């Protein structure tokens, strides 16, 4: 049975995509079969894996818009052995608008992943930097949550709002979601001084 791990924080620039990419490489290096899923219309994870978001098809956008194809066909082998990707593109923002009209719209990704998740050991969800329906779908589909947090006071100040969203999802949508940890990123201790306490 696979582990589905959401890498999420509604604040941008905290290292979500880099964390997801590195986790994919780490787990693959341990011998696990890994599926990474790009939920961000900016498609940064897709680009990091070397794909052109405008030409790679099928994508998560196609799945969310109801394309008549098995979800497995939207998984693409990457240059990292053992890692596959469901890519994103800028049209994903349009697909999100279509989700608003769907029944159980927070669970669309859960239903899409069900046919493919168990063929992988680890599924990593790179969530967008927003409190939107795509982010909600990622949290609803996940078993575990990792929150990358930039080592800065501004990032820390924004954290409580996101944690309230996580609480809401856990209470109302996905009671099985477990917060596995807050992962500090971009930490640069200054010589001769103590790093700021978070």
Buried (B, 14 or more C-beta within 10 A) or exposed (E): EBBBBBBBBBBEBBBBBBBBBEBBBEBBEEEBBBBBBBBBBBBBBBBBBEBEBEEBBBBBBBBBBEBEEEBEEBBBEBEBEBBBBBBBBEBBBEBBEBBEEBEEBBBBBBBBBEEBBEEBBBBBBBBBBBEBBBBBBBBBBBBBBBBBBBBBEEBBEBBEEBEEBBEEBBEEBBEEBEEBEBBBBBEEEEEEEEEEEB
